[in-house]
C-alpha cells in the first residue's frame, strides 16, 4: 500500500500480525462511510487547510521518524515552526509507523500530562 516510501523499520512493524490487523481494522472503520476522509487527507497536501496554524493554542507535539519518504522531515519542521509552542521530536532511526509503535509509552505519557 505504501510502496517505496515505507522505511525498513516500518515494514518490520507491519510484519507483526497484531499491528497489521489493527491498522487494517482502523482503515476499514475509517473508510466505512466512504473515501471522503482519505481524499481530504490527500488534498491537504496541496491545498489550504482552512485553519490558521498560528492561532493554535493547544499543546502540540510532533513525533516524526526521519526514515522513509511517506512524510518529509521538512514538513514536520514547517508544522513545528507554524504552531506556537509546538514541540518537535525527531527520530533519525524511525519511520512513520515505527515511531508510533516504538515510542507509544512516551507519546501516551506526554498526552496524559496534558489532558
C-alpha positions in Angstrom: 0.0 0.0 0.0 2.8 2.5 0.9 5.2 1.4 -1.8 8.8 2.6 -1.9 8.1 5.3 0.7 7.9 2.8 3.5 11.1 2.6 5.7 12.6 -0.8 6.6 11.6 -0.3 10.2 8.0 0.4 9.1 8.0 -2.8 7.1 9.1 -4.7 10.2 6.2 -3.1 12.2 3.8 -4.2 9.5 5.2 -7.7 9.8 3.5 -8.1 13.1 0.1 -9.8 12.6 -1.3 -7.9 15.5 -0.2 -4.5 14.2 -1.2 -5.3 10.6 -4.7 -6.4 11.8 -5.1 -3.3 14.0 -4.1 -1.0 11.1 -6.4 -2.8 8.7 -9.3 -2.6 11.2 -8.7 1.1 11.6 -8.6 1.7 7.9 -11.9 -0.3 7.4 -13.6 1.7 10.1 -12.3 5.0 8.7 -13.5 4.2 5.2 -16.8 2.6 6.2 -18.7 5.8 5.4 -16.8 6.3 2.2 -13.5 7.6 0.9 -14.1 11.3 1.6 -11.8 11.5 4.6 -9.0 9.8 2.7 -9.5 12.2 -0.2 -9.5 15.2 2.1 -6.3 14.0 3.7 -4.6 13.8 0.4 -5.9 17.2 -0.7 -4.4 18.7 2.5 -1.0 18.0 0.9 -1.7 20.6 -1.9 -4.5 22.9 -0.6 -5.0 25.3 2.3 -6.3 23.6 5.4 -8.8 26.3 6.4 -7.2 26.8 9.8 -4.6 29.4 10.9 -1.8 27.3 12.5 -0.5 30.4 14.2 -3.8 30.5 16.2 -3.4 27.1 17.7 -3.2 27.4 21.5 -3.5 23.7 22.5 -0.3 21.9 23.4 1.2 20.2 20.3 3.9 17.6 20.0 5.1 16.3 16.6 6.7 12.9 16.8 8.4 12.3 13.5 10.5 9.4 12.2 13.1 10.5 9.6 13.3 7.2 7.7 11.3 6.6 4.6 9.5 9.0 2.4 5.9 9.0 3.5 6.1 12.4 5.2 9.2 14.5 4.7 11.0 15.8 7.8 10.8 19.3 6.3 7.0 19.1 6.7 7.3 18.3 10.4 9.7 21.2 10.8 7.4 23.5 8.9 4.5 22.5 11.2 6.5 23.0 14.3 7.6 26.4 13.2 4.0 27.4 12.2 2.3 26.2 15.5 3.2 28.4 18.5 4.9 26.4 21.2 4.9 23.1 19.3 7.4 20.5 20.4 9.2 18.7 17.5 10.8 15.3 18.4 12.7 13.8 15.5 13.8 10.2 15.5 16.6 9.6 12.9 16.3 5.8 13.1 12.5 5.6 12.9 9.9 5.6 10.1 6.4 7.0 10.0 4.9 3.9 11.7 7.7 2.6 13.8 8.0 5.9 15.7 4.4 5.4 16.8 4.8 1.8 17.9 8.3 2.2 19.2 7.6 5.3 21.3 4.0 4.6 22.3 4.6 4.9 26.0 6.4 8.2 25.6 3.6 9.6 23.5 1.0 8.4 26.0 3.0 9.9 28.9 3.1 13.2 27.0 -0.6 13.1 26.4 -1.5 12.1 29.9 0.3 15.1 31.4 -1.7 17.5 29.2 -5.2 16.1 29.4 
